Amino acid sequence: MDLLPSPLALPFPAMPDIAGVTLRVARARYKNWDRCDLTYAELADGTVLAGVFTKNVCCSTEVEMGREQVKRGKARALVVNAGNSNAFTGYRGREAVEQIMAQVAGHLGCEPADVLVSSTGVIGVPLPKDKAREGVANALSGPPCSWEDAAITIGTTDTFAKGATVSAMIGDTRVTLNGIIKGSGMIAPDMATMLGYIFTDAAVEPGFLQQCLSAANERTYSCITVDSDTSTSDTVLAFATGKAGNAPLASSDSPGADAFMAAMEDICRQLAHLVVRDGEGAQKFISVAVQGATSDDSARRIGLSIANSPLVKTAIAGGDANWGRVVMAVGKAGEPADRDKLSIAFGGIWAAKSGLPLPDYDEAPVAKHLQGQEIDITVDIGLGDGRATVWTCDLTHGYIAINADYRS
């Protein structure tokens, strides 16, 4: 089905080149569509790798193999297939991935294990090896493309291209991080169907790159939800070419490491927010801030209980300031909470405090806030210092329409 652009879409940013990264796209025709659906990123020799993956136990071969490749900490290429997730496809799915890895490795003169593969789309259909072979060949011989072209090509039900760029100073050297991501539905933590790729020219040891990405993931990708469903293919990979020439970052004690860690979290947060903004059928971007919990982890779980509640999400879609549904979601989270200490606000306006509705509560300004596209919910548990913020979108008829037609 043809999808209208999300009303929450943001324009694609101007993104500089990253030394050591060349992007190309091609048509493999994995589905009956007239668009590029294979993305190829060639990476300079010496590029290091980090990654985080779905916790779905029915994951794809690409995820299984990717976990092992990340342990090696190096990469020469990335291939992303759109339209077919190649999950739940047994040995035939693995053969298709191994074919892609061998084909690219033969072209680059590297080990097949240095070629990362991701796939996204329909589950349960083996990736067609003939189409994959032709698509990879077209990509290897094609002209370089833009970051926006690559971002468009990795999408499935996405309605806009998603990218972000940030920079940081490591000593006297400026390093750049560029990221592209796809995701619109089947989005829930563990971590957040979502594929994300971050490329930097910074010189970073693979162990520290993994540390930075894992830490950023806990506060970004694992704090978003669209529909509470965790994909079989979720993957976020980070590649560092080292071409900026900075003194290599080996640990959090390395000079400039704090700036790089902050830049990594910044770009991951931007990309995670873009996924929520393109939530299937979404009309509103919702931030849920939980404070006063017994721990940060408890606050996050309470926040996700609220953000995943269909009753909360539909109330927001309808502009209904039904704070009773938030109370319900807090109570079902399975975390420490006390009804008589609970406080709830919409748009910074408290509707209830210490377990009671405020006697002078005026719903009119709250209703006005809920008419907008950016919605803020604050919950104070009243038990401790734990806090966390999670992000979600509303639940509309559009979500049903998109997913009812997904395979057609």
C-alpha positions as CSV (number, residue, x, y, z in Angstrom):
1,M,0.0,0.0,0.0
2,D,1.1,3.6,-0.6
3,L,1.9,5.3,2.7
4,L,1.5,9.0,3.3
5,P,4.5,10.7,5.0
6,S,4.2,10.8,8.8
7,P,3.0,14.2,10.0
8,L,5.9,13.9,12.5
9,A,8.5,13.6,9.8
10,L,11.7,15.7,10.0
11,P,13.7,16.7,7.0
12,F,16.8,14.7,6.1
13,P,19.9,16.6,7.3
14,A,22.9,17.6,5.3
15,M,25.4,14.9,6.1
16,P,29.1,15.2,5.3
17,D,31.2,12.4,3.8
18,I,32.9,10.0,6.2
19,A,36.5,9.1,5.2
20,G,36.7,5.4,4.6
21,V,33.0,4.9,3.8
22,T,31.5,4.5,0.3
23,L,27.8,3.9,-0.1
24,R,26.0,2.3,-3.1
25,V,22.4,1.1,-3.7
26,A,20.9,-1.3,-6.2
27,R,17.7,-3.1,-7.2
28,A,17.6,-6.7,-6.1
29,R,13.8,-6.8,-6.5
30,Y,13.1,-8.7,-3.3
31,K,9.5,-7.6,-3.6
32,N,7.3,-6.4,-6.5
33,W,8.3,-2.8,-6.2
34,D,10.1,-0.3,-8.4
35,R,12.8,0.9,-6.0
36,C,16.2,0.2,-4.8
37,D,16.2,-2.4,-2.0
38,L,19.8,-3.3,-1.5
39,T,22.3,-1.1,0.3
40,Y,26.1,-1.6,0.2
41,A,28.6,0.2,2.3
42,E,32.3,-0.4,1.6
43,L,34.6,0.3,4.5
44,A,38.3,1.0,4.6
45,D,40.7,-1.6,5.6
46,G,41.2,-1.4,9.4
47,T,37.6,-0.4,10.2
48,V,36.5,-1.6,13.6
49,L,33.0,-2.8,14.5
50,A,30.5,-2.8,17.4
51,G,26.9,-3.9,17.5
52,V,23.8,-4.5,19.5
53,F,21.0,-6.9,18.5
54,T,17.5,-8.1,19.2
55,K,16.8,-10.3,22.2
56,N,14.1,-12.1,20.2
57,V,15.0,-15.8,20.5
58,C,13.5,-16.5,17.0
59,C,16.0,-14.1,15.4
60,S,17.3,-14.3,11.9
61,T,20.5,-15.9,10.6
62,E,21.9,-12.4,10.0
63,V,21.5,-11.6,13.7
64,E,23.1,-14.9,14.8
65,M,26.1,-14.4,12.5
66,G,26.3,-10.7,13.3
67,R,26.8,-11.5,17.0
68,E,29.8,-13.6,16.2
69,Q,31.2,-11.1,13.7
70,V,31.0,-8.3,16.3
71,K,33.2,-10.4,18.6
72,R,35.9,-10.2,16.0
73,G,35.7,-6.4,16.0
74,K,36.4,-5.6,12.4
75,A,34.6,-5.1,9.1
76,R,35.1,-4.3,5.5
77,A,31.6,-4.1,4.2
78,L,27.9,-4.0,5.0
79,V,25.0,-5.3,2.9
80,V,21.4,-4.5,3.9
81,N,18.4,-6.2,2.2
82,A,14.9,-4.6,2.4
83,G,11.6,-6.4,1.8
84,N,12.6,-9.8,3.1
85,S,13.7,-10.4,6.7
86,N,15.2,-13.9,5.9
87,A,14.1,-14.9,9.4
88,F,12.6,-18.3,10.2
89,T,14.1,-19.7,7.0
90,G,16.4,-22.4,8.2
91,Y,19.4,-23.6,6.2
92,R,18.2,-21.8,3.1
93,G,18.3,-18.5,4.8
94,R,21.9,-19.1,6.0
95,E,23.0,-20.2,2.6
96,A,21.8,-16.9,1.1
97,V,23.7,-14.9,3.8
98,E,26.9,-16.9,3.2
99,Q,26.6,-16.4,-0.5
100,I,26.4,-12.6,-0.1
101,M,29.3,-12.6,2.3
102,A,31.5,-14.7,-0.1
103,Q,30.5,-12.6,-3.1
104,V,31.5,-9.3,-1.5
105,A,34.6,-10.8,0.1
106,G,35.8,-12.0,-3.3
107,H,35.4,-8.5,-4.7
108,L,37.2,-6.9,-1.8
109,G,39.8,-9.6,-1.2
110,C,38.9,-9.9,2.5
111,E,37.5,-12.7,4.7
112,P,33.8,-13.4,4.4
113,A,33.4,-12.8,8.1
114,D,34.4,-9.2,7.5
115,V,31.1,-8.7,5.6
116,L,28.1,-7.8,7.7
117,V,24.6,-8.6,6.4
118,S,21.2,-7.3,7.6
119,S,17.8,-8.1,6.2
120,T,14.4,-6.6,7.0
121,G,10.8,-7.3,5.8
122,V,8.5,-10.2,5.6
123,I,9.3,-13.1,8.0
124,G,9.3,-16.8,6.8
125,V,10.4,-16.3,3.2
126,P,13.9,-17.4,2.3
127,L,16.0,-14.6,0.7
128,P,16.1,-15.5,-3.0
129,K,19.8,-16.3,-3.8
130,D,19.5,-15.4,-7.5
131,K,18.1,-12.0,-6.7
132,A,20.7,-11.5,-4.0
133,R,23.5,-12.4,-6.3
134,E,22.3,-10.0,-9.0
135,G,21.6,-7.2,-6.6
136,V,25.0,-7.4,-5.0
137,A,26.7,-7.5,-8.4
138,N,24.7,-4.3,-9.4
139,A,25.7,-2.6,-6.1
140,L,29.4,-3.5,-6.5
141,S,29.5,-2.0,-10.0
142,G,27.2,1.0,-9.3
143,P,28.1,4.6,-8.6
144,P,28.4,6.0,-5.1
145,C,25.2,7.3,-3.6
146,S,24.2,9.9,-1.0
147,W,23.4,9.2,2.7
148,E,19.7,10.0,1.9
149,D,19.6,7.4,-0.9
150,A,21.0,4.8,1.5
151,A,18.5,5.7,4.2
152,I,15.6,5.4,1.7
153,T,16.8,2.1,0.4
154,I,17.0,0.3,3.8
155,G,13.3,1.2,4.6
156,T,10.2,-1.0,4.4
157,T,7.0,0.7,5.8
158,D,9.0,3.8,6.6
159,T,7.4,7.0,5.2
160,F,10.5,9.2,5.4
161,A,14.3,8.8,5.3
162,K,15.9,8.9,8.7
163,G,19.4,10.2,9.3
164,A,21.5,12.2,11.8
165,T,25.0,13.6,12.0
166,V,27.0,14.9,15.0
167,S,30.6,15.8,15.6
168,A,33.0,15.9,18.6
169,M,36.5,17.2,19.4
170,I,39.1,14.6,20.4
171,G,42.0,16.8,21.3
172,D,42.6,19.0,18.3
173,T,40.9,16.6,16.0
174,R,37.2,16.9,14.9
175,V,35.6,13.6,14.3
176,T,32.2,13.0,12.7
177,L,29.5,10.5,13.3
178,N,26.8,9.8,10.6
179,G,23.8,7.5,11.2
180,I,20.9,6.1,9.2
181,I,18.1,4.0,10.5
182,K,14.9,2.3,9.5
183,G,11.9,1.3,11.6
184,S,8.3,2.1,11.8
185,G,6.5,-0.9,13.3
186,M,7.4,-4.0,15.3
187,I,9.4,-1.7,17.6
188,A,9.9,-2.4,21.2
189,P,13.0,-2.5,23.5
190,D,15.3,-5.4,23.9
191,M,16.7,-3.6,21.8
192,A,14.1,-1.5,20.2
193,T,11.6,-4.0,12.5
194,M,14.6,-1.6,13.3
195,L,18.0,-1.5,11.6
196,G,20.5,1.3,12.4
197,Y,24.0,2.0,11.2
198,I,26.5,4.5,12.6
199,F,29.7,5.4,10.8
200,T,32.5,7.5,12.2
201,D,36.0,8.5,11.0
202,A,37.2,8.4,14.7
203,A,40.0,6.1,15.7
204,V,38.5,3.9,18.4
205,E,39.5,0.5,19.7
206,P,36.7,-2.1,19.1
207,G,36.2,-2.8,22.8
208,F,35.6,0.8,23.7
209,L,33.4,1.3,20.6
210,Q,31.3,-1.5,21.9
211,Q,31.2,0.0,25.4
212,C,30.0,3.3,23.9
213,L,27.3,1.8,21.7
214,S,26.0,-0.5,24.5
215,A,25.8,2.3,27.0
216,A,24.0,4.6,24.4
217,N,21.6,1.7,23.5
218,E,20.3,1.4,27.1
219,R,19.2,5.1,27.1
220,T,18.0,5.4,23.5
221,Y,17.0,2.4,21.4
222,S,15.9,0.4,24.4
223,C,13.7,3.3,25.6
224,I,11.5,3.5,22.5
225,T,8.4,1.6,21.7
226,V,5.8,1.8,18.9
227,D,3.7,-1.4,19.5
228,S,5.5,-3.5,22.1
229,D,6.6,-6.1,19.5
230,T,10.3,-7.0,19.4
231,S,11.5,-7.8,15.9
232,T,13.4,-10.9,14.8
233,S,16.0,-8.7,13.0
234,D,16.7,-5.6,15.1
235,T,20.3,-4.6,14.7
236,V,22.4,-1.5,15.3
237,L,26.0,-1.5,14.1
238,A,28.7,1.1,14.6
239,F,31.7,1.3,12.3
240,A,34.9,3.4,13.0
241,T,37.3,3.8,10.1
242,G,40.0,5.7,12.0
243,K,40.6,8.1,9.1
244,A,40.2,11.2,11.3
245,G,43.7,10.6,12.6
246,N,43.0,11.2,16.3
247,A,44.9,9.4,19.0
248,P,42.9,6.1,19.3
249,L,40.3,5.9,22.0
250,A,40.9,2.8,24.1
251,S,38.9,3.4,27.2
252,S,36.8,6.0,29.1
253,D,40.1,7.4,30.4
254,S,41.5,8.2,27.0
255,P,41.6,12.0,26.3
256,G,38.5,13.0,24.4
257,A,36.6,9.8,25.3
258,D,33.9,11.6,27.2
259,A,33.2,13.8,24.1
260,F,33.0,10.8,21.9
261,M,30.7,8.9,24.3
262,A,28.4,12.0,24.4
263,A,28.3,12.2,20.6
264,M,27.5,8.5,20.4
265,E,24.5,8.9,22.7
266,D,23.4,12.0,21.0
267,I,23.3,10.4,17.5
268,C,21.6,7.3,18.9
269,R,18.9,9.3,20.6
270,Q,18.2,11.3,17.5
271,L,17.9,8.2,15.4
272,A,15.7,6.4,18.0
273,H,13.4,9.4,18.1
274,L,13.1,9.4,14.3
275,V,11.8,5.8,14.5
276,V,9.1,6.8,16.9
277,R,8.2,9.8,14.7
278,D,7.5,7.3,11.9
279,G,5.6,4.8,14.1
280,E,3.0,3.2,11.9
281,G,-0.1,5.4,11.8
282,A,1.5,7.8,14.3
283,Q,0.1,11.3,14.7
284,K,1.7,12.3,18.0
285,F,5.2,11.9,19.5
286,I,4.9,11.1,23.2
287,S,7.6,11.5,25.9
288,V,7.0,9.7,29.2
289,A,9.2,10.9,32.0
290,V,9.1,8.9,35.2
291,Q,10.7,10.2,38.4
292,G,10.7,9.2,42.1
293,A,11.0,5.5,41.4
294,T,13.1,3.1,43.5
295,S,15.7,2.9,40.8
296,D,16.4,4.0,37.2
297,D,15.7,0.5,35.9
298,S,12.4,0.5,37.8
299,A,11.5,3.9,36.3
300,R,12.3,2.7,32.8
301,R,10.0,-0.4,33.2
302,I,7.2,1.8,34.6
303,G,7.6,4.2,31.7
304,L,7.5,1.4,29.2
305,S,4.3,0.0,30.8
306,I,2.7,3.4,30.2
307,A,4.1,3.8,26.7
308,N,3.0,0.3,25.7
309,S,-0.5,0.6,27.0
310,P,-3.1,0.6,24.1
311,L,-5.5,2.4,26.4
312,V,-3.0,5.2,27.1
313,K,-2.0,5.5,23.5
314,T,-5.5,5.6,22.2
315,A,-6.5,8.2,24.7
316,I,-3.7,10.4,23.5
317,A,-4.8,9.8,19.9
318,G,-8.2,11.0,20.8
319,G,-6.9,14.0,22.8
320,D,-8.4,12.6,26.0
321,A,-6.5,13.5,29.2
322,N,-7.5,10.3,30.9
323,W,-4.9,10.1,33.7
324,G,-6.7,7.1,35.2
325,R,-5.3,5.0,32.4
326,V,-1.8,6.2,33.4
327,V,-2.5,5.1,36.9
328,M,-3.6,1.7,35.6
329,A,-0.4,1.3,33.6
330,V,1.8,2.2,36.6
331,G,0.0,-0.3,38.7
332,K,0.4,-3.2,36.2
333,A,4.2,-2.6,35.6
334,G,5.1,-5.0,38.4
335,E,7.4,-2.3,40.0
336,P,7.3,-0.7,43.5
337,A,4.6,2.0,43.5
338,D,2.2,3.4,46.0
339,R,-1.2,4.6,44.9
340,D,-1.3,7.3,47.6
341,K,2.0,8.8,46.6
342,L,1.5,8.9,42.8
343,S,1.4,12.2,40.9
344,I,0.6,12.6,37.2
345,A,1.0,15.6,34.8
346,F,0.3,16.3,31.1
347,G,2.3,19.0,29.4
348,G,3.8,20.1,32.8
349,I,0.3,20.6,34.3
350,W,-0.4,18.4,37.3
351,A,-3.7,16.6,37.2
352,A,-3.2,14.5,40.3
353,K,-0.8,14.6,43.2
354,S,-0.2,12.2,46.1
355,G,-2.9,9.8,45.0
356,L,-5.6,12.4,44.6
357,P,-7.0,14.6,41.7
358,L,-6.2,18.2,42.4
359,P,-9.3,20.1,43.5
360,D,-8.5,23.1,41.3
361,Y,-7.5,21.0,38.3
362,D,-8.4,22.7,35.0
363,E,-8.5,20.2,32.1
364,A,-8.7,22.9,29.4
365,P,-5.0,23.7,29.1
366,V,-4.2,19.9,29.2
367,A,-6.7,19.3,26.4
368,K,-5.0,22.0,24.4
369,H,-1.6,20.4,25.0
370,L,-3.0,17.1,23.8
371,Q,-4.2,18.7,20.5
372,G,-0.5,19.2,19.6
373,Q,1.9,16.7,18.0
374,E,4.5,16.7,20.9
375,I,3.0,15.2,24.1
376,D,4.7,15.1,27.5
377,I,3.6,12.9,30.3
378,T,5.3,13.1,33.7
379,V,4.8,10.6,36.5
380,D,6.2,10.9,40.0
381,I,6.2,7.6,41.9
382,G,7.1,9.3,45.1
383,L,9.3,6.5,46.5
384,G,13.0,7.3,45.5
385,D,15.4,9.0,43.2
386,G,15.1,6.7,40.1
387,R,14.2,8.4,36.9
388,A,14.0,7.5,33.2
389,T,12.4,8.8,30.0
390,V,10.9,6.6,27.3
391,W,9.4,7.6,24.0
392,T,6.4,6.3,22.0
393,C,3.6,7.4,19.7
394,D,-0.1,7.3,19.7
395,L,-2.2,4.3,18.4
396,T,-4.5,5.1,15.5
397,H,-6.6,3.4,12.9
398,G,-3.6,3.8,10.6
399,Y,-1.6,1.2,12.5
400,I,-4.3,-1.4,11.7
401,A,-4.5,-0.4,8.0
402,I,-0.8,-0.6,7.5
403,N,-0.3,-4.0,9.2
404,A,-3.5,-5.6,7.7
405,D,-2.0,-5.0,4.2
406,Y,1.7,-5.6,5.1
407,R,2.3,-8.7,2.9
408,S,0.3,-7.5,-0.1
